[in-house]
Amino acid sequence: MRLLCWCMPWLVYAWWSAPSGSKRLQARAYRRLVGNVGLAARADGIFDGLPKRPTTLAAVEKFAKATVGEPSEFDCDVVVVGGGCAGLAAARFLMAKGWSCVVVEASDRLGGRVREAAVRCGEDEVRVAAGAEFVHGGDGNFLLPLLKDAGVALEEASWPDSYWLGGAGALVAAAAADRRPGLKKVHGAFEDVVAAHAPGESLLQYWVRAGVGSADLGLAEAVYANDYGGAASGLGAAEVAWEQRHWTHGEAYLLLETGATLSRAVGELATGVDAKLGWAVASVYRDDRGVTARRTDGVMLRARACVVAAPVAALRPRGGDPGVAFVPPLPPDLARAIDALPVANAVKAVVVLDRAVWADENWWNCVCGDALYPEFWRSGGPRGPRGLYVLVGFATGDRADDVAALGEAEATRRFLRQLDDVFGAADDPHPATNACVGSALFDWASEAHARGGYTYPSPGCLPLRAPFREPVDGRLFFAGEHATEGINPCVQGAVDSGFRAGKLAHASLRGGAPAAAAAAAAARPRPARATRRVRGPRVKCDLNGWREEAPRKPRNGFDAAVTALPQFDVAIGDSTPLRHSKTSAKFPWNADGAGSPSPRAPGTTAWGPHVDHPRERETMAPGRSPPRPPWHEATPVSPGLRLPRGLAEDDLPAFYH
């Protein structure tokens, strides 16, 4: 790289002074430059800024061959299968480390089980969250800086807010319901599950043994089991205790501002990521040099490593869909985990009302015993000039399958009837039915690229989840909510697993131990010999057991939490320069080693003509991504900018926006 920078003025001179030449020779030299992933964006800057005069093979191709060498066999450093939150997080982590990534997504959008949908209400349209909707817990939650960067306000609320006692036909506020002896028994038993559960028993068996009466079991299922993803008889008490013991995000229930969904956080997470939509992977081949992902129509991408972040249900065969084939076969325990790990269905029934049908203006959710939908809530406040309200009914597991089997019309009718039972009065027995102006039903088991809601603490699931956290041959890594150690099915669990997979992939690509050594890097004592400062990703909360120091100069909320690149002390003998493939847009480094933005003249960089984004105008080699639009506005830099104190480019990691 240093040689390239030193020889660049001679290349410019040769181009300008050559009396004759061939466009074909220019193209050959250019292809030799872009054949190396790390120089593709910079080659655009070199060639686009030079006069359009032909040059000779000796002046350009010889220079390119000497400085770059033969084109790489790889289309990118890492291919990420799955464009959900786990896959995007893995890509962002690896990009911050300087590796080039391509995310391939089978559907026509990013976000996975975070999806925004439109519900027609006559001439109006209401945007709703078809999948994940809330932020569960405010401690060490990666979603918070993403939502802050997206400009989404959050409000903390209590859950449950109220209870519907179906047998008694009464709507009771949470404060009053929690004083009832039966419900106090339910809450107390659940709080003691970590210490009091017996091996091999289900959550239902545990509740019965703890003395929860039969009249309160329905409410207990609605409060706890439905949120976990199934009936209490299908949840393992030991696995629920494991999840409780590993939950570190706190009990805050955070609601997004009216009209906003978690898709805004996905948009922030996807910033700068090179993604290919409609790219369904049929098979993943791995060998001693890299990994090849093959699309269903035979198109292939070659990479040094692969992160598989698709939902676990989408990896296995179902009906006429063969799933994803792995060649050579995966280790037996991992193959068995893919086939056997249970995934719960999740169904959301959405109705739009033209008026509020509840008396308490502060009401927002209800947990229902002895009802078709175990819980429902109000999604934000009034919307649009008509003041429309959105109510959502939620069911998981076998109950969700039963709701989906009814069809949208009948499932909506029964949801409205349940709302009428809860909010009806003698003078208005059907308030919700009369106020309904739109509806929708979202069945995640029918989603072709998800095939279900999320995994849950099923009996015996812990040995099935562990293999997903181990690298395969140092080339293949898995991420997703099914790979979390603490059985965390929330969005932040998927993001956390993506960072973890990215960390393992980075360690393997740099030549470190791909498995246990990389995972235990935090526990390794700091060497006493000479050290130097090496940049790495900043992580706000634990990634595989360690916590990074607080950022000194965060650029924005998410970068401060994850990718603003803090400093680590690494022994010189154990350290290698960070490989990078993106043109830096923030030079120079300050004296203390922290990067800072610098004013730049429009249309220039320290290395030549400025391109708005490293991938914006990149001409791709065969099999690589097509040019993409810019993800951000152009950032100018001073043409006279120089690296401080003779710092070489190879010592710097890449930046992205």
Secondary structure as GFF3:
##gff-version 3
##sequence-region A 1 657
A	DSSP	alpha_helix	2	17	.	.	.	ID=ss1
A	DSSP	alpha_helix	23	34	.	.	.	ID=ss2
A	DSSP	three_ten_helix	37	39	.	.	.	ID=ss3
A	DSSP	alpha_helix	40	49	.	.	.	ID=ss4
A	DSSP	alpha_helix	57	67	.	.	.	ID=ss5
A	DSSP	beta_strand	76	81	.	.	.	ID=ss6
A	DSSP	alpha_helix	85	96	.	.	.	ID=ss7
A	DSSP	beta_strand	101	105	.	.	.	ID=ss8
A	DSSP	beta_strand	116	121	.	.	.	ID=ss9
A	DSSP	beta_strand	124	129	.	.	.	ID=ss10
A	DSSP	beta_strand	135	136	.	.	.	ID=ss11
A	DSSP	alpha_helix	143	149	.	.	.	ID=ss12
A	DSSP	beta_strand	154	157	.	.	.	ID=ss13
A	DSSP	beta_strand	162	165	.	.	.	ID=ss14
A	DSSP	beta_strand	170	173	.	.	.	ID=ss15
A	DSSP	alpha_helix	174	177	.	.	.	ID=ss16
A	DSSP	alpha_helix	181	191	.	.	.	ID=ss17
A	DSSP	alpha_helix	193	196	.	.	.	ID=ss18
A	DSSP	alpha_helix	203	209	.	.	.	ID=ss19
A	DSSP	alpha_helix	214	220	.	.	.	ID=ss20
A	DSSP	pi_helix	221	225	.	.	.	ID=ss21
A	DSSP	alpha_helix	226	228	.	.	.	ID=ss22
A	DSSP	three_ten_helix	232	234	.	.	.	ID=ss23
A	DSSP	alpha_helix	237	246	.	.	.	ID=ss24
A	DSSP	beta_strand	253	256	.	.	.	ID=ss25
A	DSSP	alpha_helix	263	269	.	.	.	ID=ss26
A	DSSP	beta_strand	275	277	.	.	.	ID=ss27
A	DSSP	beta_strand	281	286	.	.	.	ID=ss28
A	DSSP	beta_strand	291	295	.	.	.	ID=ss29
A	DSSP	beta_strand	300	308	.	.	.	ID=ss30
A	DSSP	alpha_helix	312	315	.	.	.	ID=ss31
A	DSSP	beta_strand	325	327	.	.	.	ID=ss32
A	DSSP	alpha_helix	332	340	.	.	.	ID=ss33
A	DSSP	beta_strand	343	344	.	.	.	ID=ss34
A	DSSP	beta_strand	346	353	.	.	.	ID=ss35
A	DSSP	beta_strand	365	369	.	.	.	ID=ss36
A	DSSP	beta_strand	375	378	.	.	.	ID=ss37
A	DSSP	beta_strand	389	396	.	.	.	ID=ss38
A	DSSP	alpha_helix	397	406	.	.	.	ID=ss39
A	DSSP	alpha_helix	408	423	.	.	.	ID=ss40
A	DSSP	alpha_helix	431	435	.	.	.	ID=ss41
A	DSSP	beta_strand	436	443	.	.	.	ID=ss42
A	DSSP	three_ten_helix	444	446	.	.	.	ID=ss43
A	DSSP	beta_strand	454	455	.	.	.	ID=ss44
A	DSSP	alpha_helix	462	465	.	.	.	ID=ss45
A	DSSP	three_ten_helix	466	469	.	.	.	ID=ss46
A	DSSP	beta_strand	476	478	.	.	.	ID=ss47
A	DSSP	three_ten_helix	481	483	.	.	.	ID=ss48
A	DSSP	alpha_helix	491	509	.	.	.	ID=ss49
A	DSSP	alpha_helix	516	519	.	.	.	ID=ss50
A	DSSP	three_ten_helix	521	523	.	.	.	ID=ss51
A	DSSP	beta_strand	531	535	.	.	.	ID=ss52
A	DSSP	alpha_helix	557	558	.	.	.	ID=ss53
A	DSSP	pi_helix	559	563	.	.	.	ID=ss54
A	DSSP	beta_strand	567	571	.	.	.	ID=ss55
A	DSSP	three_ten_helix	572	574	.	.	.	ID=ss56
A	DSSP	beta_strand	604	605	.	.	.	ID=ss57
A	DSSP	beta_strand	608	609	.	.	.	ID=ss58
A	DSSP	three_ten_helix	644	646	.	.	.	ID=ss59
A	DSSP	three_ten_helix	649	651	.	.	.	ID=ss60
###
